[in-house]
Amino acid sequence: MDDKPMIMQLPLKWTAHLRDQPESGMSYQIITIVLNDGRRFERVPYCAGYIDLTGLPSYWRVPFSENEISTIVVTHDKSGPPRLKI
């Protein structure tokens, strides 16, 4: 998805995990992505295998790789755009 640098396809490991979790709305989930270094990306929309970090301030590309993901938690927090919490 080079034409959409803030959208990333998740690996099968994570899509399988999210498939078994409740939806936040019709066909989507709002998740928190926790990285190995402790950074947390909150309020991230997930739909059909992709996360969308559009609206995350100060970044023009997804600021991590799939290998850096430690855990993903469905939170349903729709209170604003994605944000980084350190």
BAPARO-449792 format. One record per residue: x negated, y negated, z negated of N, C-alpha, C in turn. Coordinates in Angstrom, 2 decimals. Atoms other than C-alpha are relative to their C-alpha. Layout:
(rec (X,Y,Z),(X,Y,Z),(X,Y,Z)),
...
This chain:
(rec (-0.84,1.19,0.00),(0.00,0.00,0.00),(-0.87,-1.25,0.00)),
(rec (0.91,1.13,-0.08),(-2.74,-2.45,0.97),(0.72,-1.32,0.24)),
(rec (-0.73,1.22,-0.25),(-0.12,-4.95,2.13),(0.76,-0.49,-1.23)),
(rec (-0.66,0.36,1.26),(1.38,-4.98,-1.40),(-0.94,0.36,-1.14)),
(rec (1.07,-0.37,0.94),(-1.63,-5.10,-3.75),(0.44,0.14,-1.46)),
(rec (-0.46,-0.13,1.38),(0.46,-5.27,-6.95),(0.95,1.18,-0.18)),
(rec (-0.82,-1.21,0.07),(2.33,-2.04,-6.18),(-0.93,1.20,0.12)),
(rec (0.89,-1.16,0.00),(0.72,1.32,-6.92),(0.83,1.28,-0.12)),
(rec (-0.64,-1.30,0.10),(1.83,4.89,-6.36),(-0.65,0.77,-1.15)),
(rec (0.50,-0.80,1.11),(1.52,7.03,-9.48),(-0.27,1.43,0.45)),
(rec (0.25,-1.40,-0.33),(0.01,10.52,-9.31),(1.13,0.91,-0.50)),
(rec (-1.05,-0.97,0.32),(2.25,13.58,-9.55),(0.13,0.26,-1.50)),
(rec (-0.03,-0.23,1.45),(1.30,14.09,-13.21),(0.97,-0.97,-0.69)),
(rec (-0.84,1.01,0.65),(3.02,10.83,-14.16),(1.41,-0.03,0.56)),
(rec (-1.36,-0.01,-0.54),(5.96,11.05,-11.77),(0.80,1.16,-0.58)),
(rec (-0.68,-1.15,0.62),(6.79,14.50,-13.18),(0.40,-0.33,-1.44)),
(rec (-0.29,0.42,1.38),(6.59,13.07,-16.72),(1.20,-0.95,-0.02)),
(rec (-1.07,1.00,0.00),(8.88,10.15,-15.86),(1.32,0.55,0.51)),
(rec (-1.22,-0.61,-0.53),(11.37,12.33,-13.99),(0.88,0.54,-1.14)),
(rec (-0.74,-0.58,1.12),(12.37,13.89,-17.33),(0.41,-1.03,-1.06)),
(rec (-0.32,1.05,0.96),(12.84,10.53,-19.10),(1.28,-0.74,0.43)),
(rec (-1.23,0.72,-0.35),(16.05,8.44,-19.27),(-0.28,-1.24,0.87)),
(rec (0.11,1.17,-0.86),(16.64,5.69,-16.71),(0.31,-1.28,-0.78)),
(rec (-0.31,1.30,0.58),(16.67,2.01,-17.65),(1.16,-0.65,0.75)),
(rec (-1.08,0.48,-0.87),(19.12,1.30,-14.82),(0.14,0.99,1.13)),
(rec (-0.26,-0.92,-1.11),(20.35,2.88,-11.63),(-1.28,0.28,0.78)),
(rec (1.16,-0.51,-0.74),(17.33,4.86,-10.31),(-1.32,-0.69,-0.30)),
(rec (1.29,0.59,0.37),(14.59,2.92,-12.12),(-0.21,0.10,-1.51)),
(rec (0.36,0.02,1.42),(12.77,2.80,-15.45),(-0.92,-1.19,-0.25)),
(rec (0.94,1.03,0.44),(10.97,0.06,-17.34),(-0.95,0.69,-0.97)),
(rec (0.99,-0.78,0.74),(7.72,1.43,-18.76),(-1.10,-0.88,-0.57)),
(rec (1.26,0.56,0.48),(4.63,0.57,-20.76),(-1.09,0.98,0.40)),
(rec (1.15,-0.81,-0.41),(1.35,1.82,-19.33),(-1.14,-0.31,-0.95)),
(rec (1.12,0.16,0.93),(-1.42,2.37,-21.88),(-1.24,0.60,0.66)),
(rec (1.24,-0.44,-0.63),(-4.98,2.61,-20.57),(-0.96,0.57,-1.03)),
(rec (1.01,-0.61,0.88),(-7.93,4.51,-22.01),(-0.72,-1.03,-0.86)),
(rec (0.70,1.04,0.75),(-9.52,1.22,-23.13),(0.91,-0.76,-0.97)),
(rec (-0.92,0.61,0.95),(-6.41,0.24,-25.14),(0.89,-1.08,0.59)),
(rec (-0.88,1.01,-0.59),(-4.92,-2.33,-22.75),(1.37,0.62,0.24)),
(rec (-1.38,-0.43,-0.20),(-1.14,-2.13,-22.48),(0.66,-0.92,1.01)),
(rec (-0.76,0.76,-0.98),(0.87,-3.23,-19.48),(1.47,0.30,-0.27)),
(rec (-1.38,-0.17,0.45),(4.43,-3.78,-20.69),(0.97,-0.53,1.03)),
(rec (-1.11,0.44,-0.86),(7.75,-4.27,-18.90),(-0.28,0.25,1.48)),
(rec (0.36,-0.34,-1.38),(6.51,-2.55,-15.74),(1.13,0.81,0.64)),
(rec (-1.02,-0.79,-0.69),(9.23,-1.44,-13.32),(-0.61,1.21,0.72)),
(rec (0.41,-1.23,-0.69),(8.92,2.11,-11.99),(1.21,0.52,0.78)),
(rec (-1.08,-0.53,-0.83),(10.98,3.46,-9.11),(-0.60,0.85,1.11)),
(rec (0.34,-0.88,-1.12),(10.58,6.37,-6.71),(-1.51,0.23,0.16)),
(rec (1.42,-0.32,-0.06),(6.96,7.08,-7.61),(-0.94,-1.18,-0.03)),
(rec (0.84,1.20,-0.05),(5.71,3.48,-7.63),(0.24,-0.91,-1.20)),
(rec (-0.11,1.06,0.99),(4.98,0.87,-10.28),(-0.17,-1.33,0.73)),
(rec (0.05,1.32,-0.61),(5.39,-2.83,-9.49),(-0.46,-1.01,-1.04)),
(rec (0.56,0.99,0.92),(3.15,-5.32,-11.27),(0.10,-1.43,0.56)),
(rec (-0.23,1.33,-0.55),(4.31,-8.27,-9.16),(0.49,-0.90,-1.13)),
(rec (-0.39,0.93,1.07),(4.61,-11.26,-11.48),(-0.94,0.05,-1.18)),
(rec (0.99,-0.07,1.07),(1.74,-10.20,-13.74),(-0.97,-1.16,0.18)),
(rec (0.86,1.18,-0.18),(-0.16,-13.46,-14.33),(-1.49,0.35,0.09)),
(rec (1.46,-0.04,-0.11),(-3.84,-13.85,-13.36),(-0.56,1.16,0.80)),
(rec (0.49,-1.13,-0.79),(-4.09,-10.77,-11.14),(0.56,-0.06,1.41)),
(rec (-0.47,-0.07,-1.39),(-3.86,-10.34,-7.39),(0.04,1.45,0.48)),
(rec (-0.04,-1.43,-0.29),(-4.37,-6.54,-7.39),(0.30,0.74,-1.30)),
(rec (-0.22,-0.81,1.20),(-3.37,-3.76,-9.78),(-1.35,0.11,-0.71)),
(rec (1.29,0.09,0.70),(-6.08,-4.17,-12.47),(-0.49,1.29,-0.66)),
(rec (0.48,-1.28,0.53),(-6.65,-0.47,-13.14),(0.22,1.07,1.07)),
(rec (-0.19,-1.14,-0.91),(-6.90,2.86,-11.36),(0.85,1.06,-0.71)),
(rec (-0.84,-1.06,0.58),(-4.72,5.91,-11.89),(-0.77,0.83,-1.02)),
(rec (0.81,-0.77,0.93),(-7.61,7.62,-13.70),(-0.14,-0.67,-1.37)),
(rec (0.11,0.73,1.27),(-7.57,4.95,-16.42),(1.25,0.11,-0.86)),
(rec (-1.25,-0.09,0.75),(-3.99,5.70,-17.50),(-0.09,1.08,-1.06)),
(rec (0.01,-0.93,1.13),(-3.83,7.31,-20.93),(1.39,0.57,-0.25)),
(rec (-1.38,-0.43,0.24),(-0.07,7.43,-21.42),(0.96,-1.00,0.63)),
(rec (-1.09,0.84,-0.50),(3.19,6.06,-20.06),(1.21,0.27,-0.87)),
(rec (-1.16,-0.11,0.87),(6.19,5.34,-22.26),(1.15,-0.79,0.62)),
(rec (-1.19,0.71,-0.48),(9.70,4.44,-21.08),(0.51,-0.85,-1.17)),
(rec (-0.41,0.91,1.08),(10.74,1.37,-23.10),(1.34,-0.68,0.26)),
(rec (-1.24,0.69,-0.39),(13.72,-0.13,-21.19),(-0.05,-1.50,-0.30)),
(rec (0.15,1.42,0.34),(12.34,-3.63,-22.10),(0.06,-0.84,1.27)),
(rec (-0.20,0.81,-1.20),(13.76,-5.92,-19.40),(-0.05,-1.49,-0.32)),
(rec (-0.03,1.38,0.48),(13.01,-9.17,-21.24),(-0.86,-0.97,0.80)),
(rec (0.81,0.90,-0.80),(10.72,-10.61,-18.57),(-0.86,0.77,0.97)),
(rec (0.89,-0.67,-0.96),(8.09,-9.89,-15.94),(-1.06,0.83,-0.71)),
(rec (1.08,-0.79,0.63),(5.23,-7.44,-16.53),(-0.99,-0.89,-0.71)),
(rec (1.00,0.75,0.73),(2.65,-8.56,-19.06),(-1.07,0.92,-0.53)),
(rec (1.12,-0.73,0.58),(-0.72,-7.48,-20.37),(-0.06,-0.32,-1.48)),
(rec (0.14,0.18,1.45),(-1.01,-6.96,-24.11),(-1.27,0.73,-0.42)),
(rec (1.29,-0.59,0.41),(-4.48,-6.38,-25.53),(0.03,0.31,-1.48)),
